[in-house]
């Protein structure tokens, strides 16, 4: 069995990068094509950044958020100012990463962090669009889209968070305990396995 010192940080970083690449591909090829009411889709990349931040801490959240956001800014169909997603995901990753230490105090923390991340991400993206003069970011459009965006993100979050935990090996493999009742330190220890 591997101990926490047997896995290199490079392996963890490559795993996080692979998870982000898969999330970007699924966002562009699957989620953006879903015919959901309101013409809004769940933001799988944002949910992946939140999951990585919750399990890795604020630094992981910032780095994953910036890299994922920059990739989302340049991957087609990018029709906005480059850097908007990078800034939004970076900030959301940092704030959600701050909650990683509180995961052992309550099992509700991951779900609240996902909801707060979804709301914060949608509002920040829309607010930046308004400041930069994006014609699609008016109060009428934002007030209609943001609630739907948050609902879709929260509904998709259990699947995305579970997948990220599973892939990064922060998933509790002991069948005697619940999947999300591990302390944050235990999640970090499992990720290094």
Beta strands, then each sheet from edge to edge (+ up, - down):
end
